[in-house]
Amino acid sequence: MKILAFAASNSSTSINQRLARHVARRIPGVEVETLDLNDYEMPIFSEQRERRSGQPAEARDFYRKLGEADALVISFAEHNGTYTAAWKNLLDWTSRIDRRFFQQKPALYLGTSPGGGGAQSVLSQATASAPHFGAEVVASVSVPRFQDSYDGARDFVADPAIDRELAQAAALLAERMGLREIRRLAS
Ligand SMILES: Cc1cc2nc3c(=O)[nH]c(=O)nc-3n(C[C@H](O)[C@H](O)[C@H](O)COP(=O)(O)O)c2cc1C
């Protein structure tokens, strides 16, 4: 069983990447593969480019990676209330291969920011549009004030309410993947 975990961000110090990896690793007995959006950088999508050159190899690789996973953990960074440009470009290119590019994978959607908003705006948009793109979101969790909520040195969620929410979300994903020991995960 393999979980593909990544941030919808191209920041080399992405807090969403750390969150996605942390939550995916809470599910025991699965392989966790992480993705870096910088490996999928492409020219900005345009219909003319697409007609001229077809689908870039990066979009095809990304689509294949999604298809090979059993489940997804995606954490959305928020830029000006919405997706980062890096994620939107990758989404646009990949949606032209297959509009339902998430290929009906079960997914955990997360979002975090340094401030109190917790990337809630982009997380709501991503969750609402997930069925359109073929993702089956089992839970979505916003983590406000990442630097206060998460202790990176100990890989530990310091806020007990958020920790519980993340545990329950991980348990739901594990259950959807047919994994056992779900009660222990959620407690
Ligand atoms: C151009 C830009 C716009 C931003 N807009 C928002 C925003 O609308 N809401 C928010 O909570 N944070 C916003 N931020 C702060 C990001 O949440 C912060 O940079 C965060 O670290 C991004 O996640 P990442 O580290 O995973 O890339 C913005 C940052 C940048 C650079």
The ligand as an SDF file (V2000), in Angstrom:
LIG
                    3D

 31 33  0  0  0  0  0  0  0  0999 V2000
    2.1010   35.7110   -2.5100 C   0  0  0  0  0  0  0  0  0  0  0  0
    1.6700   35.2010   -1.1610 C   0  0  0  0  0  0  0  0  0  0  0  0
    0.3360   35.2820   -0.8030 C   0  0  0  0  0  0  0  0  0  0  0  0
   -0.0970   34.7840    0.4190 C   0  0  0  0  0  0  0  0  0  0  0  0
   -1.4280   34.8130    0.7250 N   0  0  0  0  0  0  0  0  0  0  0  0
   -1.8680   34.2350    1.8550 C   0  0  0  0  0  0  0  0  0  0  0  0
   -3.2680   34.1120    2.1100 C   0  0  0  0  0  0  0  0  0  0  0  0
   -4.1060   34.5470    1.3440 O   0  0  0  0  0  0  0  0  0  0  0  0
   -3.6690   33.4900    3.2470 N   0  0  0  0  0  0  0  0  0  0  0  0
   -2.7500   32.9740    4.1320 C   0  0  0  0  0  0  0  0  0  0  0  0
   -3.1610   32.3990    5.1410 O   0  0  0  0  0  0  0  0  0  0  0  0
   -1.4250   33.0480    3.9190 N   0  0  0  0  0  0  0  0  0  0  0  0
   -0.9680   33.6630    2.7970 C   0  0  0  0  0  0  0  0  0  0  0  0
    0.3820   33.7200    2.5330 N   0  0  0  0  0  0  0  0  0  0  0  0
    1.3240   33.1670    3.5260 C   0  0  0  0  0  0  0  0  0  0  0  0
    1.4640   31.6660    3.3130 C   0  0  0  0  0  0  0  0  0  0  0  0
    0.4360   31.0150    4.0380 O   0  0  0  0  0  0  0  0  0  0  0  0
    2.8340   31.2020    3.7990 C   0  0  0  0  0  0  0  0  0  0  0  0
    3.8260   31.7430    2.9390 O   0  0  0  0  0  0  0  0  0  0  0  0
    2.9460   29.7100    3.8640 C   0  0  0  0  0  0  0  0  0  0  0  0
    4.2380   29.3870    4.3640 O   0  0  0  0  0  0  0  0  0  0  0  0
    2.7110   29.0590    2.5130 C   0  0  0  0  0  0  0  0  0  0  0  0
    2.7540   27.6500    2.6360 O   0  0  0  0  0  0  0  0  0  0  0  0
    4.0330   26.8230    2.1730 P   0  0  0  0  0  0  0  0  0  0  0  0
    5.1590   27.1740    3.1380 O   0  0  0  0  0  0  0  0  0  0  0  0
    3.6020   25.4100    2.2930 O   0  0  0  0  0  0  0  0  0  0  0  0
    4.3630   27.2510    0.7680 O   0  0  0  0  0  0  0  0  0  0  0  0
    0.8410   34.2280    1.3250 C   0  0  0  0  0  0  0  0  0  0  0  0
    2.1930   34.1610    0.9540 C   0  0  0  0  0  0  0  0  0  0  0  0
    2.5990   34.6400   -0.2710 C   0  0  0  0  0  0  0  0  0  0  0  0
    4.0630   34.5350   -0.6520 C   0  0  0  0  0  0  0  0  0  0  0  0
  1  2  1  0
  2  3  1  0
  2 30  2  0
  3  4  2  0
  4  5  1  0
  4 28  1  0
  5  6  2  0
  6  7  1  0
  6 13  1  0
  7  8  2  0
  7  9  1  0
  9 10  1  0
 10 11  2  0
 10 12  1  0
 12 13  2  0
 13 14  1  0
 14 15  1  0
 14 28  1  0
 15 16  1  0
 16 17  1  0
 16 18  1  0
 18 19  1  0
 18 20  1  0
 20 21  1  0
 20 22  1  0
 22 23  1  0
 23 24  1  0
 24 25  2  0
 24 26  1  0
 24 27  1  0
 28 29  2  0
 29 30  1  0
 30 31  1  0
M  END
$$$$
